[in-house]
Amino acid sequence: MTRVISVISGKGGVGKTTVTANLGTSLANQGEDVLIIDGNFSGANVSQHFGIGFQDVSLNDVLNGEAYITQAVAKHPAGVSVLPASILEFNATADNLKHSIVEFLGDKDFVFVDAAAGTDEEVQAAVEASDEVLLVAEPELPALTNCLGAKKLAEQLDRDVLGLVLNSVRGEKSEVDLEDVMDLMETEILGTVPDHPHVREGIALREPVVSYKPNSKASMAIEDVAHRLKGDEPPRRGLTQRLKASVQDISPL
């Protein structure tokens, strides 16, 4: 049975697309059949995270009834399928998104819809197209309060909220601590992804960090979230693997 999950944040700039791209890649590495859909028609950039160039057919064409959805899907070498939106055309009939996804039900294990920031009609269409919602925020108050608004939208639309991924965690005193995050958001924290230059390097190289630096702490944090989404316990890592992570986190590009 296909799990359709929309990834929402309520605020831009928190790394929602980065989390989505890496989470989908990590699940593909674990043997799952994954499709990532760029549901951000006004600011599409999923394809850039995977190094997918301009395509003749995009999700915009599919939603506007000008192409079949299978014509727009690209397969990335990491094993994940990607359905990019156009970075040149901002208009699409978002209401058709749910109908288009139906074609993949039973074919994929996971379908992730990377939603736009905020809580407008684009985001609502992404949530309505999914059965479950994953929240992404940074551990700072503006991001969390906006994410709380996104969570309430998901609840109003009667979608299951799986939990929250805290991204770009630096361990600074100015950050909202985990206990206060849980009190505010009233949902499970599925993982905390540390801020690290390797994540940004992966974006620049157009490669998810989980394949660019698979032993980094950021990659292992994403891998843990992937296991939790499947209902599994994250793997216990021995001293050797933890040392590899420490070495990789300090290694240059």
N, C-alpha and C positions, 0 to 999 in steps of 0.2 A: 504494500500500500504506500502510495506516494505521500510524503509529508511536505506540505506547502507552507513555507515560513516567510513572512515578511520581516525585514530588518528595518527598524525605525529608530529615530533618535530625538526628534523634536527640535534639534539644533544642528546647523551645519558645522563642519570643521572638527568633529569629534572622532573622525576615523571610521565612520560607519561602513563605507565602501571597502576600506582596507580590511576591516574585520570580516566582512562578508566574503571577499575574495579569498582570504586566507582560510576562513572556516570551511568554505566549500572545497578548497584544494586539500585541506587536511582530511576531510571526510572522504574525498576521492582516493587519497593515499591509503585510507583504511579500508578500501574496497567498495565504497558506496558509489552508486551511480548518481551524479550530482549535476544539476542545471542551475546556473545563476542568471537571473533575468535583471536587466537594468530597468528598474521602474521609475527612474528619475528622468523624465522626458525634457525637463527644462534645464538640466545640468548633467547630462549623461557622461559618465567617465569610467564605468566598469571595464570597458574594452581597453582603456589605457593601462589599467592595472595588470592586464594579461598580454600586453603588446600586440593586441589585435588591431590591424590597420583599418582604413576605411573600407566598408563593405557596401556592395551594391544594394543589398537588402538589409533592413534593420527592423527592429521591433515596431518602429513607427509605421512602416509599410504594412506590417501584419495587422496592427490595430486599426489602421485606416482601410482595411479590406483590399489591399493592393498586392498581397503576397501571402503564401502559406508560411506558417511558423517554422516549419522544418527548413525552409530556404534561408532563414536568418540565423540559424544556430551554427556557431563555430566551435570546434573541438580544440582545446588547448593541450599542448604536450604533457601538462601535469595530470591530465586525465579528466578534468572537469569540462563540461559543456557550458558555453556562454552565449547568451542571447542579448546582444548589445542594442541599446537605443542609439539613435543618430545624434552625433554631436553637432550637427549642422542644422537640423530641423527640430524645432521646439514643440511642434504641435502633434498631438496624437489623441485618438479617441480612447482615453484611459478606461472608460467603462467596459471596453471589450477585453480588458486584460484577463479577467477571470475566465471568460469563455475560451480564450486562446490557450490558457494553461491546461484546460481539460484534455487537450490532445496528448499531454504528457503523463496524465494520471495512469498509474500502473506500469509506466515505462521507466520512470526514474525513482530512486529511493528518496532523494531530497530535491526540492525546488526552492531556491531562495530568491525572493524578490527584494532587490535593494531599492528601498523607497527614497523619495526626495526628503529633504529636511522640512521640518514644520509639521503642520496638521491640516494642510489644505486638501483640495480635491484629489490631487495626485497621490498624496499619502493615503487618503481614504480609499482610493481605488486599489492601491497595493494591499492594504489591510483586508479589504473585502475580497480580494482574489486569493487570500491565504486562509488557512485554518488556524495557524499559530503565529505568534508574534515574538520576536526577539528584540530586546532593547539594547541600545548602545549609548554610552555616555562617558564623559571624562569625570574624574573626581573633583569637580569644581561646581559651585552652586548654580551659576546660570545654566550650565549644561544639564544638571540634574533636574532643575525646576522645569525646563523645557521638555526633558524626557518624561517627566511626570505627566505633562499635558498629553504627550503622545501615548503614554500608557492608558490614560483615561479614554482617549479616542478608541483604542483597541477594546477596552472593556465595554464601551458604549455600543460597539459593533459586535459584541459577544464573541470575541476571539480569545483563545487561550494565550495568556502571557507566560512564556517559558521562563523568563528571568532576564537578568541584566548582565551585560559584559561591560566592565569598566576598562576603558582603553587609555593608553598614554599615561600610565601610572608612574610617577616619579619618586614617590615616597617622601615628598616634601611636606613640611609642617602646614603649609597653606592649603593642602588638599583636605577635602572632607573625608573623615575617617570612615571605615567600613561600617561600623555600628550605626553611625548617623545616616549613612547612605541607605542602609536597610530600613531604618525607622522612617525615612522620608519616602522611599520608593515602595515599601511594603511588598517586596518580591525577592526571590532568591538571586544572589550574585553567583552567576555561573562561572565567572573567571575574572581575573585581573591581569591585563596585558601590559607589561612594562614598556615605558617609552625607551626607545633605543635607536641610534642612528641606522642600524641595519634595516629597520622597518622602512625608513625613508629612502635608504639606498635601494631597497627592493622596488619601491615605487618608481624611483628614477630609472632603474634598469628594466622596469615593466615586468617584474617577476615577483610573485608572492613570496614573502619572507620565509614561509614554511618550506619552500623549495630552494630559495636562495641561500638561507642559513638555517637548515633544519634542526640543528642542535642549539640554536640560540634560545635564551629564556623566553623571548616573545613567541617563538615558534612552539615551544613546549606548552606555553600557556594557552595558545589557540588549540593545540592538540587536545589538551585537557577539556576545553569547552566542547570540542567535537565529541569526545567520549561521553560527556555528561548529556549532550543532546540525544545520544543514542540510548541513554539510561544505563551506561556502563561506568564503572569506576575508572578514573584515570590511572595509567600505569605507574607503578612505583619505580622510581629511577635510582639506580645505584650510584655509588660514588664516582665511578668512571664517567658515566653520562653527565653527572652534574659538573664534573671537572671540564668535560668537553664543552659544556654550555658556557662555563666561565671563560674558557680560552677563546671560544668563538665570539663571545660578547665583547672582548677587548681587542679582537683581531681587526686590522685595517681592511678597507675595501680591496 
